[in-house]
């Protein structure tokens, strides 16, 4: 039983790897927009998704692989708190280009710009806090995804209750997995979730209701 729990926790942590959260988010956003505007060209949708994959997943991951090859980090999971600073900074820069891509190049609504900037802020907070305390990047990413979906729901006056419940349950299961693997303490995963949620949800609410 212990062996299978460990395998599940490790596999689940990979499926919900922090760098995948923007990709999941843009896929959900495009799926929602297609329902609202079914005539939207498929090429446009795929370009939005492809650009997000390149800027928030492929490029940061390649940087991690390069740093591991050079011996600057021991693992792609960045389990060592002291090895996280530079990879996080590189990823924040990539998120900046992603935010410009979404709004400046693809012309997506301001909501997506604020969510992307919120994700940058969340990662920036994690980078700073990491100097003294190890906070969960996995849960920060999940919190950002949850906050982004909540923002989308309010922006378009929708209530995707099933999706929100699913994401909340997925977050709770991820908390368990990270704690089970002894990667984080309960407080670290809760703080990670709150940082991601607040950083993406609050700026979007200010934009919507200002």
C-alpha positions in Angstrom: 0.0 0.0 0.0 2.8 2.4 0.9 4.5 1.7 -2.4 1.4 2.5 -4.4 0.6 5.6 -2.5 4.1 6.9 -3.2 3.8 6.0 -6.9 0.4 7.8 -7.1 1.7 10.9 -5.2 4.7 11.2 -7.5 2.7 10.7 -10.7 0.0 13.1 -9.5 2.7 15.7 -8.7 3.9 15.3 -12.3 0.5 15.7 -13.8 0.0 18.9 -11.7 3.5 20.2 -12.2 3.6 24.0 -11.6 4.7 24.7 -15.2 1.6 22.9 -16.5 -0.9 25.2 -14.8 -0.8 28.0 -17.3 -1.3 25.4 -20.1 -4.4 23.9 -18.3 -5.6 27.5 -17.7 -5.4 28.6 -21.3 -7.1 25.3 -22.5 -10.0 25.9 -20.1 -10.2 29.6 -21.2 -10.2 28.7 -24.9 -12.8 26.0 -24.3 -15.1 28.5 -22.6 -14.6 31.1 -25.3 -15.4 28.6 -28.0 -18.7 28.0 -26.3 -19.4 31.7 -26.3 -18.0 32.4 -29.8 -18.3 29.2 -31.8 -17.1 30.9 -35.0 -13.7 31.7 -33.6 -11.0 30.2 -36.0 -9.4 27.0 -34.7 -6.0 28.3 -35.8 -6.4 31.2 -33.4 -7.2 28.8 -30.5 -4.2 26.6 -31.3 -1.9 29.6 -31.6 -3.0 30.8 -28.1 -2.4 27.3 -26.7 0.9 26.8 -28.6 2.3 30.1 -27.5 1.4 29.4 -23.9 3.0 25.9 -24.0 6.2 27.4 -25.5 6.5 30.4 -23.1 5.4 28.8 -19.8 6.4 25.2 -20.2 9.0 24.4 -22.9 11.4 27.3 -22.5 11.4 27.2 -18.6 11.7 23.4 -18.7 14.6 23.6 -21.1 16.3 26.1 -18.8 15.9 23.6 -15.9 17.3 20.8 -18.0 20.3 23.0 -18.9 20.9 23.9 -15.3 20.7 20.3 -14.3 23.1 19.4 -17.0 25.5 22.0 -15.7 25.1 20.7 -12.2 23.5 23.9 -10.9 20.4 22.0 -9.7 20.1 18.4 -8.4 16.6 17.7 -9.6 14.0 19.1 -12.0 11.6 19.1 -9.0 13.8 21.7 -7.3 13.4 20.0 -3.9 16.4 21.9 -2.6 15.2 25.3 -1.5 18.6 26.9 -2.1 18.4 25.9 -5.8 15.1 27.5 -6.6 15.9 31.2 -6.9 17.4 31.5 -10.4 15.0 29.0 -12.0 12.1 30.9 -10.5 13.5 34.2 -11.7 13.9 32.8 -15.3 10.3 31.6 -15.1 9.0 35.0 -14.0 10.6 36.5 -17.0 9.0 33.9 -19.3 5.6 34.7 -17.7 6.2 38.3 -18.6 6.6 37.5 -22.2 3.5 35.2 -21.9 1.5 38.1 -20.6 2.6 40.3 -23.5 1.8 37.4 -25.9 -1.7 37.0 -24.6 -2.7 40.7 -24.7 -0.3 42.4 -27.1 0.0 39.7 -29.7 -3.2 37.6 -29.5 -5.4 40.5 -28.3 -7.1 38.5 -25.6 -9.3 40.3 -23.0 -7.7 42.3 -20.3 -8.8 39.6 -17.9 -6.2 37.2 -19.2 -3.5 39.9 -18.9 -4.4 40.4 -15.2 -4.5 36.7 -14.6 -1.0 36.2 -16.2 0.4 39.2 -14.3 -1.1 37.7 -11.1 0.7 34.4 -11.9 3.9 36.4 -12.2 3.3 38.1 -8.8 2.6 34.7 -7.2 5.8 33.2 -8.5 7.7 36.4 -7.5 6.3 36.0 -3.9 7.3 32.4 -3.8 10.8 33.4 -5.1 11.3 35.9 -2.3 9.8 33.8 0.5 11.9 30.9 -0.6 15.0 32.7 0.6 13.8 32.0 4.2 11.1 29.4 3.9 10.1 26.7 1.5 6.6 27.3 0.1 4.8 24.9 -2.2 5.1 25.9 -5.9 2.8 23.0 -6.8 0.0 24.5 -4.7 0.8 28.0 -5.8 0.2 27.0 -9.4 -3.0 25.2 -8.4 -4.2 28.2 -6.5 -3.5 30.4 -9.5 -5.5 28.1 -11.7 -8.4 28.0 -9.3 -8.3 31.8 -8.9 -8.2 32.2 -12.7 -11.2 30.1 -13.2 -13.1 32.0 -10.5 -12.1 35.3 -12.2 -13.3 33.9 -15.6 -16.6 32.9 -14.1 -17.3 36.3 -12.7 -16.1 38.1 -15.8 -18.5 36.2 -18.0 -21.2 35.9 -15.4 -21.0 32.1 -15.3 -21.0 29.6 -12.5 -19.0 26.4 -13.6 -19.8 24.8 -10.2 -18.7 21.3 -11.3 -15.4 22.6 -12.6 -14.7 24.6 -9.4 -15.6 21.6 -7.2 -13.3 19.4 -9.3 -10.4 21.9 -9.1 -10.9 22.2 -5.3 -10.8 18.4 -4.8 -7.8 18.2 -7.1 -6.0 20.8 -5.0 -6.8 19.0 -1.7 -5.5 15.7 -3.2 -2.4 17.6 -4.4 -1.9 18.9 -0.8 -2.0 15.3 0.4 0.4 14.1 -2.2 3.0 16.8 -1.5 2.7 16.2 2.3 2.9 12.4 1.8 6.1 12.7 -0.2 7.5 14.9 2.6 8.1 17.6 0.1 6.2 20.2 2.2 4.5 20.7 5.6 0.7 21.3 5.8 1.3 25.0 6.4 3.6 25.3 3.3 1.0 23.7 1.0 -1.9 25.9 2.4 0.2 29.0 2.1 1.1 28.1 -1.5 -2.6 27.6 -2.4 -3.5 31.0 -0.8 -0.7 32.9 -2.6 -1.7 31.6 -6.0 -5.4 32.1 -5.4 -5.1 35.7 -4.0 -2.5 36.8 -6.6 -4.7 35.8 -9.6 -8.2 36.5 -8.2 -7.8 39.8 -6.4 -6.2 41.8 -9.4 -8.9 40.4 -11.7 -11.6 41.5 -9.3 -10.1 45.0 -9.2 -10.1 45.1 -13.0 -13.7 43.8 -13.3 -15.3 46.1 -10.6 -13.0 49.1 -10.8 
